[in-house]
Amino acid sequence: MKHWSIKKRVLFLALMPAAGIALLLAVYFVSSGIHSLEQSLHERGLAIVRQLAPASEFGVFSGNRDILQRLADSALQEADVTAVTITNMDGAILAASGKSLGPPILANHRAGFYIAVAEQGEVLNFSAPVFQSQTEVEDFSPGGAQPGVPPKGKILGRVNLELSRLSTQKHQKLLILNGLLISLLGLLASALLAVRMSRDVTVPVKRLADAVDQLGRGRLEVRVSENSGGELRTLERGVNSMAAALQMSQERMQERIDEATERLSYQASHDALTGLVNRREFERRLERALLSAREEGRVHALCYLDLDQFKIVNDTCGHVAGDELLRQLTVLLQSKVRDADTLARLGGDEFGVLLDNCPLEQAEIVADLLRQTVRDFHFAWQEKPFVIGVSIGLVPIDQDAGSLDAVLSCADAACYAAKDLGRNRVHLYRAEDGDLVQRQGEMHWVARITRAIEENRFRLYYQTIMPIQEQAHEGKHFEILLRLIDDNGLLVPPMAFIPAAERYNLMPSIDRWVVSTAFGLYWKIFPECREVQEGKGHTCTVNLSGPSLCDEHFLGFIKRQFALYKVPYKHLCFEITETAAITNLAKAMDFISELRSHGCRFSLDDFGSGLSSFTYLKNMQVDYLKIDGSFVRDMVDDPMDAAMVSSINQIGHVMGLKTIAEFVENEAVLAKLRELGVDFVQGYGVEHPKPLDDLIALQGKPSAA
């Protein structure tokens, strides 16, 4: 019997008790009666849950507990029903009714699509899945559900029903008492046979159950012996095949995960355009090099490369050409460094090279080789040839090297020093290098200026421009000056931060702040201007930088400020330096012409400092010439300076302009200027700069703007 099929074993176990019952009518009577009672109870429970499960679909799907509770209460009215619960797929109870007589009803989620039935002492538990409806139209399939085929659709939850067996058990006891003696012999005979034959079924089934449990825990290498017969052997082979397939799938999935992880890791550390390591990965490797230099005494070098004239390619041919240029350069540069070195793209046209275990002398040779490689590279796009260069900042990395940020800052400063010295060169960073110290100081100022703008720590001062000749009174004339309050609350003069602001293109933002603030305070400074007759108003002079003149949006910004604060155009004078005007002559002339057409006046500052001042003056539509203070300061003792001041003053008057001498610091200079016929003076000998708030306080109660 070891190799019998399950079907034969089941038939044998079923026929032996039946034969005994046939011989003993009492046993047959008891068995058939009990079976009928139990079958009736089972069918009633199945009928209830089959009706209750579809009815619960909407409530479970929508989470409407009221509907579910009404369904549970309705089901509780059926005979022998003691408890009803409706749960979601997580096992959370959505509705419950009645009081359980046995252990708590739990959703048997392993039952899947089928109705689960469990006996628990005096109760029967039924658990049916609640499906989400799914309509399918199949033209060639017979109508109706197929027996044994689970319905299609997503399982939303389960309906659990408890039926009391007390009533059934009462009838069973009566049957049992009547047929106990008769059935005892048959039961004993059946039990002996069942124990004998169950061994060949329970042992392999136990092995299969243990194997499935191990598979569920993730031990996919588990296998079962295939020494049973019939369907059990088929199951054993199926479990082993399933385990092998799962193990193979897991290995393939792990390979794909590893490949995806490697791909993501590569993308996170490399530049998409060139394939080089990106800034983040470069900084990680640089940090490692700094650590080895400090702890092991190794020597490395950092090259910071910034392409010269790259913007011309982008502006002329577009970013597609610029990208192709970067890709071609990447191939060239990679061929000039060792495998142990790191070439990275740090920004748009900025590259970094970390020379590993490389003394400074060798690093200088490599840096110059990189420079020459870029210089010799000729890039052509749509028959347009381009020759570019590269400025390189070289920083040694040894035991004395600072932090990562400090080393990168030094490299950046050295690179820009190379640009300032003429481009297409290598500049070695040295701590005592005055140019680099100045640039690093300016770079620190960038952050301080940005914070000052964000925290509103700029302050406006004013200084009087005084007339010294007999002429029609034009009212008060002030120049607006700028100061900064540093992090410690100290006043910082403009020449401490203006060079850094000009170098790093922060002046347009500063000019906007000055114009907006000065316009907003104008009616508090000059409340009486509303009463002054036409042409007799005061004048407020505001300085503008060269970058602001080149900003195509700045003119529109100024016009909006005039409209916003209702400041008369004729009361404003804008002061620009001669250098800024000459550098941006065409834009400066358009800017001046537009605002002068509305009534604004213009003053040309530092006149005489340029080599072609008089030539450009003929094309400049300005109202005032401000004589460079370097000539005014020593004009009493230096005849050459006095001659320059006299010449500028005379030419200005010939052109119908008024002249202003700055840096007037004593009475002797003032007397000399009056003698030469200069119109206005400004300087410490006239008045020191004062806070604009002090002037506002002197005006008394300010007029409403």
C-alpha positions in Angstrom: 0.0 0.0 0.0 3.0 2.3 0.2 2.7 3.2 -3.5 -1.1 3.7 -3.5 -2.5 6.9 -4.8 -4.3 9.4 -2.6 -7.6 8.4 -4.3 -7.1 4.7 -3.4 -6.3 5.6 0.2 -9.2 7.9 0.6 -11.6 5.2 -0.8 -10.2 2.6 1.5 -10.5 4.8 4.6 -14.1 5.7 3.5 -15.3 2.1 2.7 -14.1 0.4 5.8 -16.3 2.5 8.3 -19.2 2.2 5.7 -18.9 -1.6 5.8 -19.1 -1.6 9.6 -22.1 0.8 9.6 -23.8 -1.5 7.0 -23.5 -4.3 9.5 -24.6 -2.3 12.4 -27.7 -0.2 11.6 -27.3 1.7 14.7 -24.0 3.0 13.6 -25.4 3.9 10.2 -28.3 5.7 11.9 -26.0 7.8 14.1 -23.6 8.6 11.4 -26.2 9.6 8.8 -28.0 11.7 11.4 -25.0 13.5 12.5 -23.8 14.0 9.0 -27.2 15.5 8.0 -27.2 17.9 10.9 -23.6 19.0 10.3 -24.2 19.3 6.5 -27.3 21.4 7.1 -25.4 23.7 9.4 -22.5 24.0 6.9 -24.8 24.7 4.0 -26.7 27.4 6.0 -23.4 29.0 7.0 -22.1 28.9 3.4 -25.4 30.3 2.1 -25.2 33.3 4.6 -21.5 34.2 3.8 -22.1 33.8 0.1 -24.9 36.4 0.3 -23.1 38.6 2.8 -19.7 38.8 1.0 -21.0 40.5 -2.3 -23.3 42.7 -0.3 -20.3 44.0 1.7 -18.3 45.0 -1.4 -19.3 48.6 -1.6 -19.0 49.2 2.2 -15.5 47.7 2.3 -14.4 49.5 -0.9 -15.7 52.9 0.3 -14.9 52.4 4.0 -18.6 53.0 4.9 -18.8 51.3 8.3 -22.5 52.2 8.8 -23.5 50.0 5.8 -21.3 47.2 6.9 -22.7 47.4 10.4 -26.2 47.1 9.2 -25.3 44.1 7.1 -23.6 42.5 10.1 -26.7 43.2 12.3 -29.0 41.7 9.7 -26.9 38.5 9.4 -27.0 38.1 13.2 -30.8 37.6 13.0 -30.3 34.3 11.2 -30.7 31.1 13.2 -27.6 29.8 15.1 -25.6 32.9 14.1 -23.7 34.2 17.2 -21.2 36.6 15.7 -20.4 38.4 12.4 -17.3 40.4 11.6 -16.2 42.2 8.4 -12.5 43.0 7.9 -10.3 44.6 5.4 -7.3 42.8 3.8 -5.0 43.9 6.7 -7.3 42.1 9.2 -8.7 45.3 10.7 -12.3 44.9 11.8 -14.7 47.3 9.9 -17.9 46.0 11.4 -18.8 43.4 14.1 -22.1 42.1 15.6 -22.9 39.5 18.2 -20.8 37.8 20.8 -18.4 35.1 20.0 -18.8 31.8 21.9 -15.5 30.5 20.8 -12.0 32.0 20.0 -12.1 35.3 18.1 -13.0 35.0 14.4 -9.9 35.8 12.3 -9.9 36.3 8.6 -8.1 33.3 7.0 -6.2 35.3 4.3 -4.3 32.2 3.2 -7.6 30.8 1.9 -7.3 33.2 -1.0 -10.3 33.2 -3.3 -12.2 30.4 -1.5 -14.5 30.2 1.4 -12.7 28.9 4.5 -14.6 26.8 7.1 -13.1 26.1 10.5 -14.5 24.3 13.5 -13.7 25.7 16.9 -15.4 23.7 19.6 -19.0 24.6 19.9 -19.0 27.0 16.9 -18.3 26.9 13.2 -16.4 29.7 11.6 -16.9 30.7 8.0 -14.6 33.2 6.2 -15.5 34.4 2.7 -13.5 36.9 0.5 -15.1 40.2 -0.5 -14.2 40.9 -4.2 -14.1 44.1 -6.1 -16.4 43.6 -9.0 -14.8 43.1 -12.4 -16.9 42.8 -15.6 -15.5 40.9 -18.5 -17.1 40.2 -21.8 -16.0 37.0 -23.5 -17.8 36.2 -26.7 -16.8 32.6 -26.9 -17.1 31.5 -23.3 -20.3 29.9 -21.9 -22.2 32.1 -19.5 -22.1 31.8 -15.7 -19.3 31.1 -13.3 -17.5 27.8 -13.8 -17.4 25.4 -10.9 -14.2 25.4 -9.0 -12.9 28.5 -10.8 -12.4 31.5 -8.5 -14.1 34.7 -9.4 -12.0 37.4 -11.0 -11.3 40.7 -9.2 -9.3 42.2 -6.4 -9.9 40.9 -2.8 -10.9 43.9 -0.7 -11.5 42.0 2.6 -13.3 39.1 4.2 -16.6 38.3 5.9 -16.3 36.1 9.0 -19.4 34.2 10.4 -19.8 32.2 13.5 -22.6 29.6 13.9 -23.4 28.0 17.2 -23.4 24.2 17.2 -25.2 23.9 20.5 -28.6 23.1 18.9 -27.0 20.6 16.6 -25.0 19.1 19.3 -28.2 18.5 21.4 -29.6 16.3 18.5 -26.2 14.7 18.1 -26.1 13.6 21.7 -29.4 11.9 21.4 -28.2 10.0 18.3 -24.9 9.2 19.9 -26.4 7.9 23.1 -28.7 5.6 21.0 -25.9 4.3 18.8 -22.9 4.5 21.1 -22.6 0.9 21.9 -23.2 -0.2 18.3 -20.8 2.3 16.8 -18.0 1.8 19.3 -16.8 -1.4 17.7 -16.9 0.1 14.2 -15.1 3.3 15.4 -12.3 1.3 17.0 -11.8 -0.8 13.8 -11.8 2.3 11.7 -9.4 4.1 14.0 -6.9 1.2 13.9 -7.0 1.1 10.1 -6.8 4.9 9.8 -3.8 5.1 12.1 -2.1 2.4 10.1 -2.6 4.0 6.7 -2.3 7.7 7.7 1.4 7.2 8.3 2.1 7.0 4.6 0.2 10.2 4.0 1.0 12.4 7.0 4.7 12.0 6.9 5.2 13.2 3.3 2.5 15.9 3.8 4.4 17.1 6.9 7.6 17.2 4.8 5.8 19.2 2.2 4.4 21.6 4.8 7.8 22.2 6.3 9.3 22.8 2.9 6.6 25.3 2.0 7.1 27.1 5.4 10.9 27.3 4.7 10.2 28.7 1.3 7.9 31.3 2.8 10.8 32.3 5.1 13.1 32.9 2.1 15.1 29.7 2.3 14.8 29.0 -1.4 17.5 26.3 -1.4 15.2 23.8 0.6 14.2 20.6 -1.2 12.0 17.6 -0.3 12.8 13.9 -1.0 10.7 12.4 -3.8 10.1 8.9 -2.4 6.3 8.9 -2.1 3.9 7.5 -4.7 1.1 8.8 -6.8 -0.1 12.4 -6.4 2.1 12.9 -3.3 5.2 12.3 -5.5 3.8 14.8 -8.1 3.4 17.4 -5.3 7.0 16.7 -4.0 8.4 17.2 -7.5 6.2 20.4 -8.0 7.5 21.9 -4.7 11.1 21.2 -5.7 10.6 22.7 -9.2 8.9 25.7 -7.7 11.7 26.2 -5.2 14.3 25.9 -8.0 12.4 28.4 -10.2 12.1 30.9 -7.3 15.8 30.5 -6.5 16.7 31.2 -10.1 14.3 34.2 -10.3 15.7 35.6 -7.1 19.3 35.3 -8.5 18.3 37.0 -11.7 16.4 39.7 -9.8 19.4 40.3 -7.5 21.6 40.6 -10.6 19.3 43.2 -12.0 19.2 45.0 -8.7 23.0 45.0 -8.5 23.1 46.4 -12.1 20.6 49.1 -11.3 22.4 50.0 -8.1 25.7 50.3 -10.0 24.0 52.4 -12.7 22.5 54.7 -10.1 25.8 55.0 -8.3 27.6 55.8 -11.5 25.0 58.5 -12.4 25.2 60.0 -9.0 29.0 60.4 -9.2 29.5 61.2 -12.9 28.6 64.1 -15.2 26.0 63.1 -17.8 27.5 65.1 -20.7 31.2 64.2 -20.5 31.2 61.0 -18.4 33.7 62.5 -16.0 33.2 62.4 -12.3 31.1 65.3 -11.1 31.9 67.9 -8.4 30.5 65.9 -5.6 32.6 62.8 -6.3 35.6 65.0 -7.0 35.3 66.6 -3.6 35.0 63.2 -2.0 38.2 62.1 -3.6 39.9 65.4 -2.8 38.9 64.9 0.9 40.5 61.5 0.8 43.7 63.0 -0.7 43.8 65.6 2.0 43.5 63.0 4.7 46.3 60.9 3.2 48.5 64.1 3.0 47.9 64.9 6.7 48.2 61.4 8.1 50.6 59.7 5.7 52.7 62.6 4.5 51.8 62.1 0.8 52.0 64.9 -1.7 49.3 65.6 -4.3 48.3 68.5 -6.5 45.0 70.1 -7.5 44.5 71.8 -10.9 41.4 74.1 -11.3 40.8 74.7 -15.1 38.5 77.4 -16.5 38.2 77.5 -20.3 38.9 80.9 -21.9 36.6 82.1 -24.7 34.1 79.2 -24.2 31.2 81.7 -24.0 32.0 82.8 -27.5 31.3 79.3 -28.8 28.0 79.1 -26.9 26.8 82.6 -27.9 27.9 82.1 -31.6 26.8 78.5 -32.3 24.5 77.6 -29.4 24.7 75.2 -26.5 24.8 72.1 -28.8 28.2 73.2 -30.1 29.4 74.1 -26.6 28.4 70.6 -25.4 30.3 69.0 -28.3 33.3 71.1 -27.6 33.3 69.9 -24.0 33.0 66.3 -25.0 35.9 66.5 -27.4 38.1 68.3 -24.9 37.3 65.7 -22.3 38.8 63.0 -24.5 41.9 65.1 -25.1 42.4 65.9 -21.4 41.9 62.3 -20.3 44.7 61.2 -22.6 47.1 63.5 -20.8 46.6 62.3 -17.2 47.4 59.0 -15.5 44.8 56.4 -14.6 45.4 57.1 -11.0 44.6 60.8 -11.4 41.0 62.2 -11.4 39.7 64.4 -14.1 36.3 65.9 -13.2 33.8 68.4 -14.6 33.1 70.9 -11.8 30.7 73.2 -13.6 29.8 74.6 -17.0 33.2 75.1 -18.5 35.2 74.3 -15.3 37.3 71.2 -14.8 39.3 69.8 -11.9 42.3 67.5 -12.0 43.5 65.7 -8.9 47.1 64.5 -9.4 47.6 61.6 -7.0 51.0 61.2 -5.4 52.5 63.9 -7.6 55.2 66.3 -6.4 54.8 70.0 -7.2 57.5 70.1 -9.9 55.8 67.2 -11.9 52.4 68.8 -11.3 53.6 72.1 -12.9 54.7 70.1 -16.0 51.3 68.3 -16.2 49.4 71.5 -15.7 51.3 73.2 -18.5 50.8 70.1 -20.7 47.0 70.5 -20.1 47.2 74.1 -21.0 49.1 73.5 -24.2 46.7 70.7 -25.1 43.7 73.0 -24.9 45.6 75.8 -26.7 46.5 73.5 -29.6 43.0 72.2 -29.9 41.1 73.7 -32.9 37.4 73.3 -32.7 35.2 73.7 -35.8 31.4 73.9 -35.9 29.6 74.3 -39.2 32.8 75.5 -40.9 33.4 78.1 -38.1 36.8 77.5 -36.5 37.4 78.4 -32.8 40.6 78.5 -30.8 40.2 78.5 -27.1 42.5 78.5 -24.1 42.4 77.6 -20.5 43.4 79.3 -17.3 44.7 76.9 -14.6 45.1 77.4 -10.9 47.5 75.0 -9.3 47.5 74.2 -5.6 49.9 71.8 -3.9 48.3 69.4 -1.3 50.7 68.4 1.5 50.6 68.2 5.3 50.1 72.0 5.6 47.1 72.0 3.3 43.9 73.3 4.8 40.3 72.1 4.7 38.5 71.0 1.6 36.8 74.4 1.2 40.0 76.2 1.8 41.9 74.2 -0.9 39.1 74.7 -3.4 39.0 78.4 -2.6 42.7 78.7 -3.2 42.4 76.9 -6.5 39.6 79.1 -7.6 41.5 82.2 -6.6 44.6 81.0 -8.4 42.6 80.2 -11.6 41.1 83.7 -11.6 44.5 85.2 -11.0 45.7 83.4 -14.2 42.8 85.0 -16.0 43.6 88.4 -14.6 47.2 88.0 -15.7 46.3 87.5 -19.3 44.5 84.1 -19.5 45.9 80.9 -21.1 48.4 80.4 -18.3 49.1 78.3 -15.1 49.2 80.2 -11.8 50.7 78.4 -8.8 49.0 79.3 -5.5 51.3 80.7 -2.8 50.2 81.9 0.5 52.2 85.1 0.2 50.8 85.9 -3.3 49.3 89.4 -2.9 47.0 89.0 -5.9 45.5 85.8 -4.5 45.2 87.2 -1.0 43.3 90.2 -2.5 41.1 87.9 -4.6 40.3 85.6 -1.6 39.4 88.7 0.4 37.1 89.8 -2.4 35.5 86.3 -2.5 34.8 86.6 1.2 33.3 89.9 0.6 30.8 88.4 -1.9 29.1 86.4 0.9 29.2 89.4 3.2 27.6 91.7 0.6 24.9 89.2 -0.2 24.0 88.8 3.4 24.0 92.6 3.8 21.5 92.9 0.9 19.3 90.2 2.4 19.5 91.6 5.9 19.1 95.3 4.8 22.4 96.4 6.3 23.3 99.0 3.8 23.0 102.7 4.9 22.7 105.8 2.8 24.9 108.9 3.6 24.9 112.3 1.9 27.5 115.0 1.1 26.9 118.5 0.0 28.0 119.7 -3.4 28.5 123.5 -2.8 28.5 126.3 -5.5 31.4 128.7 -5.2 30.7 131.1 -8.1 28.1 133.9 -8.6 25.2 132.2 -10.3 21.5 131.5 -10.1 20.6 129.6 -7.0 19.7 126.0 -7.9 18.7 124.9 -4.4 20.4 122.3 -2.3 22.6 119.8 -4.1 23.5 116.5 -2.4 25.3 113.4 -3.5 24.0 110.1 -2.1 26.8 107.9 -0.7 26.7 104.2 0.4 28.0 102.5 3.5 27.7 99.0 4.9 27.2 97.8 8.4 29.2 94.6 9.0 28.4 91.6 11.1 29.8 93.3 14.2 27.8 96.5 13.7 30.8 98.5 12.4 30.6 101.0 9.5 32.4 99.9 6.4 33.5 102.5 3.7 32.5 101.8 0.1 36.1 101.2 -1.2 36.3 98.2 1.1 33.6 96.2 -0.6 32.8 98.0 -4.0 35.8 96.4 -5.8 34.6 92.9 -4.8 31.0 93.8 -5.8 32.2 95.0 -9.2 34.4 92.0 -9.8 31.6 89.5 -9.0 28.8 91.4 -10.7 26.9 92.4 -7.6 26.8 96.1 -8.4 23.4 96.0 -10.3 21.8 94.6 -7.2 23.4 97.2 -5.0 22.5 100.0 -7.5 18.9 98.8 -7.4 18.8 99.0 -3.6 20.3 102.5 -3.6 17.9 103.8 -6.3 14.8 102.3 -4.7 15.8 103.5 -1.2 16.8 107.0 -2.2 13.6 107.5 -4.3 11.5 106.2 -1.4 13.1 108.8 0.9 13.2 111.7 -1.5 10.1 113.5 -0.2 11.3 113.2 3.3 14.7 114.7 2.4 13.2 117.6 0.3 9.6 118.1 1.5 9.8 121.7 0.3 10.4 120.7 -3.3 6.6 120.5 -3.8 6.5 124.3 -3.2 9.5 125.3 -5.3 8.9 126.9 -8.7 9.8 125.3 -11.9 13.6 125.0 -12.3 14.3 126.0 -8.7 14.2 122.5 -7.1 17.0 120.8 -5.2 19.2 118.1 -6.8 19.9 114.6 -5.5 22.8 112.9 -7.2 22.8 109.0 -7.3 25.8 107.0 -8.4 25.4 104.2 -11.1 28.0 101.5 -11.9 29.1 100.4 -15.4 27.4 96.9 -15.1 24.1 98.6 -14.4 24.4 100.7 -17.6 24.8 97.4 -19.5 21.9 95.8 -17.8 19.1 95.9 -20.4 16.4 95.8 -17.6 17.9 98.6 -15.4 16.5 101.5 -17.4 13.0 100.1 -17.1 13.6 99.6 -13.4 14.5 103.3 -12.9 11.4 104.4 -14.8 9.3 102.3 -12.6 10.8 103.9 -9.5 10.0 107.4 -10.9 6.4 106.3 -11.5 6.1 104.6 -8.1 7.5 107.4 -5.9 6.4 110.4 -8.1 9.9 111.9 -7.9 10.3 114.7 -10.6 12.9 113.7 -13.2 14.4 117.2 -13.2 15.4 116.8 -9.5 17.6 113.7 -10.1 21.2 113.7 -11.3 22.8 110.3 -12.1 26.6 110.1 -11.7 28.6 107.7 -13.8 32.4 107.3 -13.9 34.3 108.2 -17.0 35.8 104.7 -17.2 32.3 103.0 -17.1 31.0 105.4 -19.7 33.9 104.8 -22.1 33.8 101.0 -21.6 30.1 100.9 -22.5 29.9 104.0 -24.6 27.0 103.0 -26.9 24.8 101.7 -24.1 25.8 104.6 -21.9 24.8 107.1 -24.5 21.4 105.4 -25.1 20.8 105.3 -21.3 21.7 109.0 -20.8 19.8 110.1 -23.9 16.6 108.4 -22.7 16.6 109.7 -19.2 17.7 113.3 -20.2 14.7 113.4 -22.5 12.6 113.2 -19.4 14.5 115.9 -17.6 17.2 114.0 -15.6 20.7 115.4 -15.4 24.0 113.5 -15.6 27.4 114.0 -14.0 30.6 112.4 -15.4 32.8 111.4 -12.4 36.6 111.0 -12.3 37.0 113.1 -15.5 40.6 113.3 -16.6 41.6 109.8 -15.4 41.1 108.3 -18.9 43.6 108.5 -21.7 41.0 109.7 -24.2 38.7 111.8 -22.0 38.4 114.9 -24.3 37.8 112.7 -27.3 34.9 110.9 -25.8 33.5 114.0 -24.1 32.3 115.4 -27.4 29.9 112.4 -27.7 28.7 112.4 -24.1 25.5 114.3 -23.3 26.2 115.3 -19.6 25.4 118.3 -17.5 28.4 118.2 -15.0 32.0 117.3 -15.2 33.5 116.0 -12.0 37.2 116.7 -12.0 39.2 113.7 -10.8 40.2 114.3 -7.2 43.8 113.0 -7.8 44.4 116.4 -9.7 42.4 118.5 -7.2 44.1 117.3 -4.0 47.6 118.6 -4.7 46.8 121.3 -7.2 48.1 124.1 -4.9 51.6 122.5 -4.8 51.7 120.8 -8.1 51.5 123.1 -11.2 50.8 120.2 -13.5 47.7 119.2 -11.5 46.6 122.8 -11.4 47.0 123.0 -15.2 44.9 119.8 -15.6 42.2 121.2 -13.4 42.2 124.5 -15.4 42.1 122.7 -18.7 39.2 120.4 -17.7 37.3 123.4 -16.3 37.8 125.5 -19.4 36.8 122.7 -21.8 33.7 122.0 -19.7 32.6 125.6 -19.9 33.2 125.8 -23.6 30.9 122.8 -24.0 28.3 124.5 -21.8 28.9 122.1 -18.8 29.2 122.9 -15.1 32.3 121.7 -13.3 32.6 120.0 -9.9 35.9 119.6 -8.1 36.0 116.7 -5.6 38.5 116.0 -2.8 38.5 119.6 -1.7 40.1 119.3 1.7 41.3 122.8 2.7 40.8 126.5 2.2 43.8 126.9 -0.1 42.5 124.4 -2.6 39.0 126.0 -2.3 40.5 129.5 -3.1 42.4 128.2 -6.0 39.3 126.5 -7.5 37.3 129.7 -7.1 40.1 131.6 -8.9 40.0 129.2 -11.8 36.2 129.5 -12.1 35.2 126.0 -11.1 31.4 126.0 -10.4 31.0 123.5 -7.5 33.2 121.9 -4.9 32.8 118.8 -2.7 35.1 117.2 -0.1 36.0 117.2 3.6 36.9 120.9 3.4 33.3 121.6 2.6 31.4 118.9 4.6 32.0 115.4 5.8 29.6 112.7 4.7 26.7 112.4 7.1 23.9 109.8 7.6 20.9 110.5 5.5 18.7 109.9 8.5 20.2 113.0 10.1 19.2 115.1 7.2 15.7 113.8 7.3 15.5 114.5 11.0 16.5 118.2 10.3 13.6 118.6 7.9 11.0 118.5 10.7 7.8 116.6 10.1 8.1 114.9 6.7 5.5 115.5 4.1 3.3 112.7 2.9 4.6 111.2 -0.3 
